[in-house]
Amino acid sequence: MTRLSVNINKIATLRNARGGNTPDLLKAARRIEEYGAEGITVHPRPDERHIRYSDVMALKNVVQTELNVEGFPNPKFIKLIQEVCPDQVTLVPDSPEVLTSNAGWDTEKNENFLFDVISTLKKIGCRISLFMENNHEHIRKAKELGADRIELYTESYASAFSENKEMAVLPFKEAARFALSIDLELNAGHDLNLDNLHYFISEIPEINEVSIGHALISDALYFGLENTVNMYKKELQIHETQF
């Protein structure tokens, strides 16, 4: 069954808007796990505009499921990972000025850089995932560089879902099939929500994990956090009886 990892960046954004510790990020992470999520995801950025590096250190001692830390592997990020030793590291090719992740890795162009980074992080014992688009050659190179998983960047699927969901998911199905054929495991994330999640997972049931933050935290404003986590879990569980 596909696991749900909840990205709590937006909770940190709300906290940072007023200073102090309201809402309490660590309390929220504990509650999210209690409500059924199988993981917590954070994405610290260099300006610490939401998740702070100190948050990641604190979460290591709180998260009881799996801690997934996303980010661009600059020296500060690598040092953080070496100190925290999370269960999973998701490497993302973000430039500092972007609001949110907006591209996958060109693993051929960044081959030498990624080889050095992955080799360094492998020594820690973390699972390594690369944020990827549906380019088969780039996916092949990810495997050659030592990645354990790829995270399919699903923004294009989400954008096209309402117009033609079959066509929207097709390149992801093909990319997933190719990745599995070369023994790469699969994660997915970006703009997945209560409308489009079930169909995506039912079409690609081999997805190990989805990372969802913005939509889930936004839905929690209407439905409550516990109810929302269970709503997303239900969308992931439906396919279990179909396959």
C-alpha atoms as one frame of an Amber mdcrd trajectory, in Angstrom:
protein
   0.000   0.000   0.000   1.195   3.491  -0.812   2.379   5.357   2.266   1.437
   8.943   3.115   4.212  11.326   4.131   2.867  14.724   5.171   4.948  17.771
   4.296   4.664  20.186   7.239   6.355  23.202   5.645   3.090  25.174   5.645
   2.689  24.701   9.390   6.112  26.279   9.813   5.097  29.120   7.481   2.115
  29.893   9.724   4.280  29.776  12.832   6.895  32.064  11.326   4.278  34.654
  10.337   3.957  35.768  13.958   7.121  34.476  15.586   6.994  32.370  18.704
   5.942  28.748  18.590   2.293  28.812  17.540   1.406  26.508  15.933   3.821
  24.070  17.529   5.552  22.252  14.663   6.670  19.291  16.772   3.221  18.825
  18.287   1.706  18.931  14.806   4.144  16.278  13.558   3.293  14.000  16.489
  -0.435  14.451  15.901  -0.133  13.773  12.174   1.600  10.486  12.927  -1.025
   9.611  15.534  -3.723  10.251  12.939  -2.205   7.646  10.616   0.456   9.228
   8.407   3.441   6.960   7.789   5.969   9.749   7.415   6.838  13.417   7.899
   8.473  15.441   5.134  10.292  18.766   5.488  12.080  20.913   2.938  14.413
  23.436   4.570  15.529  26.183   2.222  18.598  28.416   2.596  16.537  31.418
   3.787  14.646  29.224   6.305  11.408  30.930   5.309   9.394  28.014   6.652
  11.270  24.968   7.973  14.382  25.969   9.902  17.472  23.835  10.112  16.904
  23.671  13.868  13.420  22.250  13.168  14.950  19.343  11.289  17.272  18.595
  14.189  14.343  18.677  16.621  12.109  16.524  14.430  14.714  13.766  14.361
  13.978  13.190  18.054  10.196  13.374  17.609   9.258  11.537  14.408   8.433
   7.895  15.086   7.602   6.828  11.519   9.912   8.039   8.742  11.574  11.417
   8.381  12.079  12.551   4.793  14.249  15.641   4.306  14.102  17.332   0.908
  16.418  19.954  -0.471  19.141  21.105  -2.791  22.402  19.461  -1.737  24.573
  22.482  -1.019  27.263  22.092   1.668  24.972  23.359   4.466  22.262  20.873
   3.507  24.709  17.967   3.336  26.080  18.876   6.767  22.535  18.900   8.137
  21.839  15.457   6.687  25.057  14.106   8.157  23.991  15.369  11.594  20.340
  14.257  11.419  20.667  10.964   9.471  17.020  10.924   8.315  15.366   7.817
   6.943  15.177   9.327   3.460  16.793  12.229   1.639  15.044  13.595  -1.434
  17.413  15.657  -3.554  15.695  18.494  -5.421  17.307  20.857  -7.981  15.875
  24.015  -6.406  17.465  27.388  -6.857  17.223  29.549  -3.694  14.724  32.035
  -5.141  11.942  29.624  -6.182   8.726  29.516  -4.138   8.328  25.781  -4.601
  10.003  22.957  -6.495   9.445  23.442 -10.218  11.682  20.982 -12.078  13.243
  17.571 -11.839  16.930  16.716 -12.098  18.781  16.616 -15.379  20.931  13.747
 -14.175  23.091  13.732 -17.278  24.001  17.412 -17.043  24.591  17.091 -13.283
  26.178  13.647 -13.375  29.460  14.470 -11.620  27.824  16.674  -9.006  25.158
  14.115  -8.144  27.630  11.238  -8.110  29.688  13.010  -5.440  26.617  13.967
  -3.397  25.014  10.532  -3.522  28.310   8.840  -2.672  28.663  11.092   0.376
  25.097  10.532   1.588  25.199   6.787   0.998  27.849   6.576   3.722  25.244
   7.795   6.230  22.842   4.998   5.403  19.943   7.156   4.184  17.610   6.083
   1.408  18.307   8.417  -1.539  15.498   9.667  -3.772  15.870  12.052  -6.717
  13.090  14.441  -7.739  12.526  13.581 -11.399  10.463  14.312 -14.473   9.433
  11.613 -16.942  12.615  11.552 -19.022  13.666   7.909 -19.310  17.326   8.653
 -19.943  17.483  10.880 -16.893  15.803   8.125 -14.878  18.314   5.571 -16.171
  21.162   7.830 -15.106  19.612   8.215 -11.635  19.931   4.464 -11.204  23.533
   4.493 -12.439  24.372   7.252  -9.950  23.171   5.137  -7.044  19.698   6.486
  -6.254  17.368   4.083  -4.449  14.183   5.803  -5.555  12.912   8.591  -7.739
  10.104  10.954  -6.794   7.911  11.627  -9.801   7.263  15.369 -10.087   3.498
  15.356 -10.584   2.704  19.038 -11.256   1.983  18.430 -14.947  -0.372  15.570
 -14.058  -2.259  17.751 -11.592  -2.527  20.632 -14.059  -3.955  18.468 -16.852
  -6.078  16.154 -14.688  -9.396  17.959 -15.070  -9.134  18.113 -18.872  -8.023
  14.563 -19.643  -6.917  12.412 -16.752  -6.012   9.429 -18.956  -3.592  11.474
 -21.037  -2.328  13.316 -17.958  -1.261  10.134 -16.209   0.089   8.281 -19.261
   3.676   9.648 -19.250   3.887   8.910 -15.535   2.760   5.321 -16.075   5.408
   4.904 -18.767   8.113   6.486 -16.607   7.096   4.358 -13.628   7.171   1.183
 -15.707  10.647   2.045 -16.948  11.954   2.893 -13.468  10.641  -0.367 -12.060
  12.267  -2.287 -14.906  15.683  -1.042 -13.749  14.951  -1.653 -10.048  14.237
   1.911  -8.990  11.517   2.344  -6.405   8.919   5.086  -6.774   7.696   8.059
  -4.787   5.485  10.870  -6.076   4.615  14.386  -5.098   3.638  17.942  -6.002
   0.059  19.218  -6.336  -1.508  15.861  -5.509  -4.819  16.427  -3.705  -8.148
  14.846  -2.795  -9.421  15.241  -6.359  -6.552  13.664  -8.279  -4.747  11.379
  -5.813  -6.938   8.287  -6.049  -6.773   8.073  -9.843  -2.996   8.530  -9.906
  -2.423   5.759  -7.377  -4.951   3.434  -8.975  -3.093   3.803 -12.282   0.357
   3.388 -10.684  -0.213   1.216  -7.604   3.525   0.513  -7.301   4.112   3.997
  -5.829   5.760   3.455  -2.445   5.083   6.888  -0.999   3.380  10.176  -1.758
   4.536  13.404  -0.160   1.693  15.902   0.219   1.812  19.215   2.028   0.135
  22.316   0.632  -3.168  20.692  -0.345  -3.429  18.573   2.803  -2.697  21.421
   5.220  -5.098  23.666   3.298  -7.833  21.014   3.474  -7.230  20.763   7.221
  -8.513  24.334   7.570 -11.923  23.090   6.412 -12.031  19.515   7.665  -9.673
  19.440  10.643  -6.229  17.860  10.701  -7.195  14.395  11.944 -10.094  14.081
   9.533  -7.984  15.337   6.623  -5.151  12.865   7.214  -7.721  10.065   7.255
  -9.354  11.382   4.075  -6.020  11.219   2.256  -5.304   7.806   3.731  -8.644
   6.598   2.426  -7.766   7.759  -1.086  -4.595   5.668  -0.880  -6.314   2.606
   0.576  -9.124   2.320  -1.946  -6.881   0.791  -4.586  -5.827  -1.997  -2.210
  -9.049  -3.858  -2.936  -8.721  -3.292  -6.678  -5.325  -4.879  -7.301
